Amino acid sequence: MLTINSIEFFHLLNNIFLPFVRILSLFLTAPIFNERVVFSKIKIIISIFFSFLITPFLPDIHIDFFSSNFLLIFIQQMIIGIFLGFSVQIIFSAANMAGEIISTQIGLSFSNYFDINTRNNSSSITRLLNILFLFLFLSFNGHLWILSILFDSFYRIPIDYFFLNVKVFLLLIHFSSFLFVISLKLSFPIIILILILNCIMAFLNRISPQISIFSIGFPIILLLGIFLLYFLIPFLAPFFQNLFLNIQKFLLNVMI
């Protein structure tokens, strides 16, 4: 037999559980929060803490915990959290893709290591760009911006509002194509330099076949590629800022 206390308990559980699902889904996919070095129990505890923190400021959820619509709302909260997390993850995916392109061009693709976060082998240049982008992300208060977007999504997309729209996923797929363009822009200077250097070595090898130009080409390409990457590091901050602003505009346009 239900008492007043039990009814209040289910009402409180209903108001906390659905925000908890959206927050936890974001923490499992967003950069920094989704690192494997952060234990799952810690992510769950932090999600519960933020759920209790934000619930008093949200309108009451008028959905029965045992109703048929509850499952749809539950799946919707998971999709919204994963969508927000993957949208921000595009920044680091662009860095990973650019790192693989640069490593292949300068001849460092053999220098791999096991990434515990992705469970795959990645090049040293990829890891370097990933670390630099991570520092820039923290310097621009990206972790606080993720939490701000998450809390703002509860007002722009209320929990008991059906927001499942196919166009949103089409926009994400279209915006993901921007990833390839970003990666090429980041690695384009090194690609042009290596192309010019290969043309010069091919011309020298043509006019003097007795000299094996390509035998010394690999160390020259590797050395110049590393030096050019060193001089490109100061330009990463404005490049990352522009990318970060595009992500912000995209998420704000989707949630309007």
C-alpha positions as CSV (number, residue, x, y, z in Angstrom):
1,M,0.0,0.0,0.0
2,L,1.4,3.4,-1.0
3,T,1.7,6.0,1.6
4,I,2.4,9.7,1.3
5,N,6.1,9.1,1.9
6,S,6.4,6.5,-0.8
7,I,4.6,8.8,-3.3
8,E,6.9,11.6,-2.5
9,F,9.8,9.2,-2.9
10,F,8.7,8.1,-6.4
11,H,8.2,11.8,-7.3
12,L,11.7,12.7,-6.1
13,L,13.1,9.7,-7.9
14,N,11.3,10.7,-11.0
15,N,12.7,14.2,-10.9
16,I,16.3,13.1,-10.3
17,F,16.6,10.0,-12.4
18,L,15.9,11.5,-15.8
19,P,18.4,14.4,-15.4
20,F,20.9,11.9,-14.1
21,V,20.5,9.9,-17.3
22,R,21.3,12.9,-19.5
23,I,24.2,14.0,-17.3
24,L,25.7,10.5,-17.2
25,S,25.4,10.1,-21.0
26,L,27.3,13.3,-21.5
27,F,30.1,12.3,-19.1
28,L,30.5,9.0,-20.9
29,T,31.0,10.7,-24.3
30,A,32.4,14.2,-23.7
31,P,36.1,14.9,-23.8
32,I,38.0,14.9,-20.5
33,F,35.0,13.4,-18.7
34,N,35.1,10.2,-20.8
35,E,38.7,9.3,-20.0
36,R,39.2,5.7,-19.0
37,V,41.5,6.8,-16.2
38,V,38.4,8.2,-14.5
39,F,36.5,5.2,-13.0
40,S,32.9,4.6,-13.8
41,K,31.9,4.8,-10.2
42,I,33.3,8.3,-10.0
43,K,31.3,9.4,-13.1
44,I,28.2,8.0,-11.6
45,I,28.8,9.7,-8.2
46,I,29.4,13.1,-10.0
47,S,26.3,12.6,-12.1
48,I,24.2,12.0,-9.0
49,F,25.7,15.0,-7.4
50,F,24.9,17.3,-10.3
51,S,21.4,15.8,-10.5
52,F,20.6,16.7,-6.9
53,L,22.2,20.1,-7.5
54,I,20.1,21.0,-10.6
55,T,16.8,19.3,-9.8
56,P,15.5,22.2,-7.5
57,F,15.9,24.6,-10.3
58,L,14.0,22.5,-12.9
59,P,10.2,22.4,-13.4
60,D,8.5,19.3,-12.1
61,I,8.4,16.3,-14.4
62,H,4.8,15.2,-15.0
63,I,5.6,11.7,-16.2
64,D,4.7,8.6,-14.3
65,F,7.7,6.5,-13.4
66,F,5.9,3.3,-14.5
67,S,4.1,4.8,-17.6
68,S,4.8,3.8,-21.2
69,N,6.1,7.3,-22.1
70,F,8.8,7.0,-19.4
71,L,10.8,4.6,-21.6
72,L,10.7,7.0,-24.5
73,I,11.7,9.9,-22.3
74,F,14.5,7.8,-20.9
75,I,15.9,7.0,-24.3
76,Q,15.6,10.6,-25.3
77,Q,17.7,11.8,-22.4
78,M,20.4,9.3,-23.4
79,I,20.4,10.5,-27.0
80,I,20.6,14.2,-25.9
81,G,23.5,13.5,-23.6
82,I,25.4,11.4,-26.2
83,F,24.6,14.0,-28.9
84,L,26.2,16.8,-26.8
85,G,29.2,14.7,-25.9
86,F,29.9,13.6,-29.5
87,S,29.5,17.2,-30.8
88,V,32.3,18.4,-28.5
89,Q,34.4,15.2,-29.3
90,I,34.7,16.4,-32.9
91,I,37.4,18.9,-31.7
92,F,39.7,16.1,-30.6
93,S,38.8,13.8,-33.5
94,A,40.1,16.6,-35.8
95,A,43.4,16.7,-33.9
96,N,43.7,12.9,-34.1
97,M,43.0,12.8,-37.8
98,A,45.5,15.7,-38.5
99,G,48.1,13.9,-36.4
100,E,47.8,10.7,-38.4
101,I,48.1,12.7,-41.7
102,I,51.2,14.6,-40.5
103,S,52.8,11.4,-39.2
104,T,52.3,9.7,-42.5
105,Q,53.7,12.6,-44.4
106,I,56.9,13.1,-42.4
107,G,57.5,9.4,-42.0
108,L,56.7,9.0,-38.3
109,S,53.7,6.6,-38.8
110,F,55.9,3.8,-37.5
111,S,56.2,5.5,-34.1
112,N,53.1,4.2,-32.5
113,Y,52.0,3.6,-28.9
114,F,49.0,2.0,-27.3
115,D,46.4,4.6,-26.3
116,I,44.6,3.3,-23.2
117,N,41.6,5.6,-23.8
118,T,40.8,4.5,-27.4
119,R,42.3,1.0,-27.0
120,N,44.1,1.5,-30.3
121,N,47.5,2.3,-31.6
122,S,48.1,6.0,-32.4
123,S,51.2,7.9,-33.6
124,S,53.3,10.2,-31.4
125,I,52.3,13.3,-33.4
126,T,48.6,12.4,-32.8
127,R,49.2,12.2,-29.1
128,L,51.1,15.5,-29.1
129,L,48.3,17.3,-30.9
130,N,45.8,15.7,-28.6
131,I,47.6,16.9,-25.5
132,L,48.0,20.4,-26.9
133,F,44.3,20.5,-27.8
134,L,43.5,19.3,-24.3
135,F,45.5,22.1,-22.7
136,L,43.9,24.6,-25.0
137,F,40.5,23.2,-24.2
138,L,41.1,23.7,-20.5
139,S,42.6,27.2,-21.0
140,F,39.4,28.2,-22.8
141,N,37.4,26.8,-19.9
142,G,35.9,24.2,-22.2
143,H,35.1,21.8,-19.3
144,L,33.0,24.6,-17.7
145,W,31.4,25.4,-21.0
146,I,30.3,21.7,-21.4
147,L,28.6,21.9,-18.0
148,S,27.0,25.2,-19.0
149,I,25.7,23.7,-22.2
150,L,24.4,20.7,-20.3
151,F,22.5,22.7,-17.7
152,D,21.2,25.1,-20.4
153,S,19.9,22.1,-22.4
154,F,17.4,21.3,-19.5
155,Y,15.7,24.7,-20.2
156,R,16.0,24.7,-24.0
157,I,14.9,21.0,-24.2
158,P,12.8,20.2,-21.2
159,I,12.8,16.6,-20.0
160,D,9.1,16.0,-20.6
161,Y,9.3,17.5,-24.1
162,F,9.6,15.1,-27.0
163,F,12.6,16.3,-29.0
164,L,13.4,13.3,-31.2
165,N,13.9,14.8,-34.6
166,V,15.8,13.2,-37.5
167,K,17.0,16.5,-38.8
168,V,19.1,17.0,-35.7
169,F,21.1,13.8,-36.5
170,L,21.4,14.9,-40.2
171,L,22.9,18.2,-39.0
172,L,25.4,16.3,-36.8
173,I,26.4,14.2,-39.8
174,H,26.7,17.3,-42.0
175,F,28.8,19.0,-39.3
176,S,31.0,16.0,-38.9
177,S,32.0,16.4,-42.5
178,F,33.6,19.6,-41.3
179,L,36.1,17.3,-39.4
180,F,37.9,16.4,-42.6
181,V,38.2,20.0,-43.7
182,I,39.6,21.0,-40.3
183,S,42.1,18.2,-40.3
184,L,43.4,19.2,-43.8
185,K,43.7,22.9,-42.7
186,L,45.8,21.9,-39.7
187,S,48.1,19.6,-41.7
188,F,48.1,21.5,-45.0
189,P,51.3,23.4,-44.5
190,I,53.3,20.3,-43.8
191,I,51.7,18.5,-46.8
192,I,52.7,21.4,-49.1
193,L,56.3,21.4,-47.7
194,I,56.7,17.7,-48.1
195,L,55.3,17.8,-51.6
196,I,57.7,20.6,-52.6
197,L,60.6,18.8,-51.0
198,N,59.8,15.5,-52.8
199,C,59.6,17.4,-56.2
200,I,63.0,19.0,-55.5
201,M,64.6,15.6,-54.7
202,A,63.0,14.0,-57.7
203,F,64.4,16.8,-59.9
204,L,67.9,16.4,-58.3
205,N,67.8,12.7,-58.7
206,R,66.9,13.2,-62.4
207,I,69.8,15.5,-63.2
208,S,72.3,13.5,-61.2
209,P,71.3,9.8,-61.2
210,Q,74.7,8.7,-59.7
211,I,73.8,10.4,-56.4
212,S,71.1,8.6,-54.4
213,I,69.1,11.6,-53.3
214,F,66.2,9.5,-51.8
215,S,68.6,7.8,-49.4
216,I,69.0,11.0,-47.5
217,G,65.5,12.2,-48.3
218,F,63.9,10.4,-45.3
219,P,66.0,12.1,-42.6
220,I,65.6,15.5,-44.3
221,I,61.8,15.2,-44.6
222,L,61.6,14.0,-41.0
223,L,63.8,16.9,-39.7
224,L,62.0,19.6,-41.7
225,G,58.6,18.2,-40.7
226,I,59.4,18.3,-37.0
227,F,60.8,21.9,-37.3
228,L,57.7,23.0,-39.2
229,L,55.4,21.4,-36.7
230,Y,57.3,23.3,-34.0
231,F,56.8,26.6,-35.7
232,L,53.1,25.8,-36.2
233,I,52.4,25.3,-32.5
234,P,51.8,29.1,-31.8
235,F,49.1,29.1,-34.5
236,L,47.2,26.3,-32.8
237,A,45.5,28.7,-30.3
238,P,43.6,30.9,-32.8
239,F,42.9,27.8,-34.9
240,F,41.4,26.0,-31.8
241,Q,39.5,29.1,-30.8
242,N,37.8,29.3,-34.2
243,L,36.9,25.6,-34.1
244,F,35.6,26.0,-30.5
245,L,33.3,28.9,-31.6
246,N,31.9,26.9,-34.4
247,I,31.0,24.1,-32.0
248,Q,29.3,26.5,-29.8
249,K,27.3,28.0,-32.6
250,F,26.3,24.6,-33.8
251,L,25.0,23.4,-30.5
252,L,23.1,26.7,-29.8
253,N,21.4,26.5,-33.2
254,V,20.4,22.9,-32.6
255,M,18.9,23.6,-29.2
256,I,16.9,26.6,-30.3
